[in-house]
Amino acid sequence: MIMIPLPFFIAAAALFVFYREWDSNGSHKRNFWFLYFLAALAIQETLIGARFGYGYEWLGRIQPVTAAMLPPLAYLSFRCPTFSPRTLLNVLPVLISIILLNFQLDLLDPFLAANNLVYATALVSLAFSGSDALSWVEFHRIRLVRGLLWLVCFVLIISGLTDAIIAYDFWATRGSNTSNIAGLGSLLGIIITIAVIMLVKSWNSRKARSAQASNNTAEKTVFAQLEKLLQQERLFVDPDINLNRIARRLSLPVRDVSRAINGQTGQNVSQYINRLRIEEACRLLTETDLQITQIVFASGFNTKSNFNREFARVTNKTPSEWRSGHQ
């Protein structure tokens, strides 16, 4: 029987997500840091599978370099989706890994473990900052991006802990258990990834249900300004609208706008904008003869599947049922 190492399945999953991200977005919307991260992850898992599954030990001269790339690319994917001179600082882990690989091999695995855990800590901090930290994301994708952020956090944590255990194994047994540790690390990563996805989904649902309206006067004032802007200029039908752009139009901090929406509606920004879009879709369904596909884009949605899901969430009906009941 042909043996297929577990890391190969992770590499295949990374390539599948890479394809979906590349195919679903225009070139001007692609997060290239995230695409680089997925490509590096696929390469890294392929190297691990070939090295420990089939005994190609010479790949150990390449694998640490790709391992050092992953945490910085993951961090840039969510913290800084555009290039700036400061992003060059994230090349340092790769340079350090090359130096250690050639001159101080005993320190390489501890460094890789620390590199993963430091960047994982930074991403966890970003995740707990809420939607404001992801204000560059389009509203229809923010739930997906938050889920991916948490997923990457735990991938880095598992990878860091695995590297730390491998470093100890090299110190204690000269690496006699390394292949088993790598395999168990991959398996544990998959199990915890599934668990994290379920927990984050549950946590988001409880958070949405527990949101309560606020009587704060400042929030009401901001929300009134926001409603006036959205209705007068119909910004909600722009599929590329995001929290940053709205805040700039209001000349207000992003956090103030987000807090006002949460406090006055009990919804996050994405849900509020989608509710306005569904209201516009209902009006078009009632007052015009436009086809439903035309209404999807006229009301600000990018895909019909997202439109149908949000329409059912808001109205508890399908678009066809709504039109039939309101003609």
C-alpha positions in Angstrom: 0.0 0.0 0.0 1.3 3.5 -0.9 1.8 5.6 2.2 0.8 9.3 1.9 2.3 11.4 4.8 -0.2 13.5 6.7 1.6 16.8 5.9 0.8 16.2 2.2 -2.9 16.6 3.0 -2.2 19.9 4.8 -0.3 21.1 1.7 -3.2 20.1 -0.5 -5.6 22.1 1.7 -3.3 25.1 1.6 -3.2 25.0 -2.2 -7.0 24.6 -2.4 -7.4 27.8 -0.3 -4.8 29.5 -2.4 -6.8 28.7 -5.5 -10.0 29.9 -4.0 -8.5 33.2 -2.8 -6.8 33.8 -6.2 -9.9 32.9 -8.2 -12.6 34.7 -6.2 -10.9 38.1 -6.1 -9.8 40.6 -8.7 -6.1 41.4 -8.8 -6.7 44.8 -7.1 -8.4 43.1 -4.1 -6.0 40.2 -3.6 -4.2 40.0 -0.3 -0.8 38.9 -1.7 0.8 38.5 1.7 -1.9 35.8 2.5 -1.3 34.2 -0.9 2.5 34.1 -0.2 1.7 32.6 3.2 -0.4 29.8 1.7 2.2 29.0 -0.9 5.0 28.9 1.7 2.8 26.7 3.9 2.2 24.2 1.1 5.9 24.1 0.4 6.8 23.6 4.0 4.3 20.8 4.5 5.5 19.1 1.3 9.1 19.3 2.6 8.1 17.8 6.0 6.2 15.0 4.3 9.0 14.1 2.0 11.7 14.4 4.7 10.1 12.5 7.5 7.7 10.3 5.4 10.2 9.1 2.7 13.6 9.8 4.4 14.9 12.7 2.2 17.0 14.1 5.0 18.8 16.5 2.7 15.6 18.6 2.7 16.5 19.5 6.3 18.8 22.2 4.7 15.8 23.9 3.1 12.9 23.3 5.5 14.1 25.6 8.3 14.2 28.6 5.9 10.7 28.1 4.7 9.6 27.5 8.4 11.1 30.9 9.3 9.1 32.6 6.5 5.7 31.4 7.6 5.1 33.5 10.8 6.1 36.8 9.3 4.0 36.2 6.2 1.0 35.2 8.4 1.4 38.4 10.5 1.6 40.6 7.4 -1.5 38.9 5.9 -3.7 40.3 8.7 -1.8 43.3 10.1 -0.3 45.0 7.0 -1.9 43.8 3.8 -0.1 46.5 1.8 3.7 46.9 1.4 5.6 49.6 3.4 9.3 50.0 4.3 8.6 48.7 7.8 7.6 45.3 6.4 11.2 44.7 5.5 11.9 44.1 9.2 10.1 40.8 8.9 12.9 39.5 6.7 15.1 39.2 9.8 13.8 35.8 10.9 14.7 34.3 7.5 18.2 35.8 7.6 18.7 34.6 11.2 17.6 31.0 10.3 20.1 30.9 7.4 22.9 32.0 9.7 22.0 29.5 12.4 21.6 26.7 9.8 25.2 27.3 8.6 27.0 28.3 11.8 25.0 27.3 15.0 22.7 24.4 14.2 22.0 23.6 17.8 20.2 26.9 18.2 18.1 26.6 15.0 15.1 24.7 16.4 14.8 26.8 19.6 14.9 29.9 17.4 12.1 28.5 15.0 10.0 27.7 18.1 10.4 31.2 19.5 9.8 32.8 16.1 6.4 30.9 15.7 5.3 31.8 19.3 6.2 35.5 19.1 4.3 36.0 15.9 1.4 33.9 17.2 1.2 36.1 20.2 1.1 39.2 18.0 -1.7 37.7 15.9 -3.7 36.6 19.0 -3.5 40.2 20.2 -4.7 41.4 16.8 -7.6 38.9 17.0 -8.7 40.2 20.4 -8.7 43.8 19.1 -12.0 43.1 17.4 -13.3 44.3 14.0 -11.4 47.6 14.3 -8.1 45.8 13.7 -9.5 44.4 10.4 -11.1 47.6 9.2 -9.4 47.2 5.8 -11.5 44.2 5.0 -14.7 44.4 2.9 -17.8 43.8 4.9 -18.9 40.6 3.1 -15.5 39.0 3.9 -14.9 40.1 7.5 -16.3 36.9 9.1 -14.2 34.7 6.9 -11.0 36.8 7.6 -11.6 36.6 11.3 -12.0 32.9 11.1 -8.8 32.6 9.1 -7.0 34.8 11.6 -7.8 32.5 14.5 -7.0 29.4 12.4 -3.5 30.8 11.6 -2.9 31.7 15.2 -3.4 28.2 16.3 -1.4 26.8 13.4 1.6 28.9 14.5 1.2 27.9 18.2 1.1 24.2 17.3 4.1 24.7 15.0 6.0 26.6 17.7 5.4 23.9 20.3 6.3 21.2 17.9 9.7 22.9 17.1 10.3 23.3 20.9 9.7 19.6 21.5 12.0 18.7 18.5 14.7 20.9 19.9 14.5 19.1 23.3 14.5 15.8 21.5 17.7 16.7 19.7 19.3 17.7 23.0 18.1 14.6 24.8 18.2 11.8 22.2 20.0 13.4 19.2 16.7 13.5 17.3 15.7 9.8 17.4 12.0 10.8 17.8 11.9 13.7 15.5 9.8 12.0 12.7 7.2 10.8 15.2 7.0 14.3 16.8 6.5 15.9 13.4 3.8 13.5 12.5 2.0 13.9 15.8 2.3 17.7 15.5 0.6 17.6 12.1 -2.2 15.4 13.4 -2.7 17.6 16.5 -2.7 20.7 14.4 -5.6 19.3 12.3 -7.6 18.3 15.4 -7.1 21.6 17.2 -7.8 23.5 14.0 -11.2 21.8 13.7 -11.9 22.5 17.3 -10.9 26.2 17.1 -13.2 26.7 14.1 -16.1 25.3 16.0 -15.3 27.3 19.2 -14.8 30.6 17.3 -18.1 30.1 15.5 -19.9 29.5 18.7 -18.2 32.4 20.4 -19.2 34.8 17.6 -22.8 33.6 17.8 -23.0 34.2 21.6 -21.4 37.6 21.2 -23.9 38.6 18.5 -26.9 37.4 20.7 -25.6 39.1 23.8 -25.2 42.5 22.2 -27.6 45.1 23.8 -28.6 48.6 22.7 -27.0 51.5 24.3 -28.6 54.8 25.3 -25.3 56.7 25.1 -25.9 60.2 23.6 -22.6 60.3 21.8 -23.3 57.0 20.1 -26.8 58.2 19.1 -25.3 61.3 17.5 -22.7 59.3 15.6 -25.3 56.8 14.4 -27.6 59.6 13.2 -24.8 61.1 11.2 -24.0 57.6 9.8 -27.6 56.9 8.8 -27.9 60.2 7.0 -24.6 59.7 5.1 -25.5 56.1 4.0 -29.0 57.0 2.9 -28.2 60.3 1.2 -25.2 58.9 -0.7 -26.3 55.3 -0.8 -22.8 54.0 0.2 -24.2 50.7 1.3 -24.7 49.6 -2.4 -21.0 49.9 -3.0 -19.7 46.3 -2.8 -16.2 47.6 -1.8 -17.3 49.8 1.1 -15.6 49.1 4.4 -15.3 50.6 7.9 -12.3 52.7 7.1 -14.0 54.5 4.2 -17.1 55.2 6.2 -15.1 56.6 9.1 -13.1 58.9 6.7 -16.3 60.2 5.2 -17.6 61.0 8.7 -14.3 62.4 9.8 -14.5 60.2 12.9 -12.3 57.5 14.4 -13.0 54.0 13.2 -13.6 52.8 16.8 -16.3 55.4 17.4 -18.3 54.4 14.2 -18.0 50.7 15.1 -19.1 51.3 18.7 -22.1 53.4 17.6 -23.4 50.7 15.2 -22.9 48.0 17.8 -24.6 50.0 20.6 -27.6 51.3 18.5 -28.4 48.2 16.5 -26.9 45.2 18.5 -25.2 44.2 15.2 -21.7 44.4 13.9 -20.8 46.7 11.0 -21.1 43.9 8.4 -24.5 42.8 9.6 -25.8 46.4 9.7 -24.7 47.2 6.1 -26.1 43.9 4.8 -29.4 44.7 6.5 -29.5 48.0 4.5 -28.7 46.1 1.4 -31.5 43.6 2.0 -33.9 46.5 2.6 -32.9 47.9 -0.8 -33.3 44.4 -2.4 -36.8 44.1 -0.9 -37.7 47.5 -2.4 -36.4 46.5 -5.8 -38.3 43.1 -5.6 -41.5 45.0 -4.8 -41.3 48.0 -7.1 -39.4 46.8 -10.2 -39.4 43.8 -12.6 -35.6 43.4 -12.4 -34.4 39.8 -12.3 -33.1 38.5 -9.0 -29.6 38.2 -10.3 -29.7 41.9 -11.3 -31.0 42.8 -7.9 -28.1 41.0 -6.2 -25.5 43.4 -7.7 -27.8 46.5 -7.6 -28.2 46.1 -3.8 -24.4 45.9 -3.2 -23.7 42.1 -2.9 -20.8 40.4 -4.7 -22.2 36.9 -4.9 -25.7 35.4 -5.1 -24.9 32.9 -2.4 -24.0 35.7 0.1 -27.2 37.6 -1.0 -29.4 34.5 -0.5 -27.9 33.8 3.0 -28.3 37.4 4.2 -31.8 37.7 2.7 -33.0 34.6 4.5 -31.4 35.8 7.8 -33.1 39.2 7.6 -36.5 38.2 6.2 -36.8 34.5 6.8 -37.9 34.1 3.2 -36.3 33.6 -0.2 -36.2 36.5 -2.7 -38.8 34.7 -4.9 -41.1 34.2 -1.9 -40.8 37.8 -0.9 -41.7 39.0 -4.5 -44.7 36.7 -4.7 -46.0 37.9 -1.3 -45.6 41.7 -2.1 -46.7 42.0 -5.7 
